[in-house]
Amino acid sequence: RWPGGLVEIYSMTEGGVVCLLQAHEHPDKLHTVGIPWKGSEVFTIDEAGNRLPPGEVGELVGRSATMMSGYQNQPDKTREASWFDTDGSRWQRMGDIGRVDADGFVELLGRSKDMIISGGFNIYPVDLEGVLLGLPGVEEAAVIGVPSDRWGETPVGFVTGAKGAVLDTDALLSAANEQLGKTQRLSALYAIEEMPRSHIGKLLKT
């Protein structure tokens, strides 16, 4: 935060791509992590590896001067994390699902490994989590995909309550599904005491 209420937010991806959001200049872009900064480039690709136009949701790939060259002694993992353009240049697959708008601002929608494919539709947990977080008494929310004989996968939600709140999961499930599209609806919702996290505080959806 700079004098006069000016705010700059920096984000760095796994591929070393840096994004900058000058919040005071772009109050309409607060849902993004900003624009690629100083030599960083980002765009999205589809499931077949084709480059997508601005605004299309896909897997984020990027490159920068600080991009890693690969995983030491792990050629298979390096190959899996790489995307090559038609000119042979290598880009880093970030493992994130998102979009890059027409102005170049990057919006993150979740990790590709967390995406749920239900009945052939891609479901982004962050969209469902946002709805759950907007419900009364909900402090935290997480959505994962679980196996389904009918749909392949189905979304299931977990919530923790704000201090003093008593959560009625049946009512919350009904309220959430009223706001979600037909292909996004949660099949179950559970209240838990706390979210599982790593030693650095990262949510563990596994």
Salt bridges, closest charged atoms under 4 A:
GLU14 OE1 - ARG111 NH2 3.59
GLU25 OE2 - HIS24 NE2 3.86
GLU41 OE2 - ARG63 NE 2.95
GLU59 OE1 - ARG93 NH2 2.72
ASP76 OD1 - ARG79 NH2 2.32
ASP85 OD2 - ARG51 NH1 3.70
ASP96 OD1 - ARG111 NH1 2.94
ASP101 OD2 - LYS29 NZ 2.81
ASP103 OD2 - LYS29 NZ 3.06
GLU107 OE1 - ARG99 NH1 2.90
GLU129 OE2 - LYS205 NZ 2.63
GLU140 OE2 - ARG197 NH2 2.13
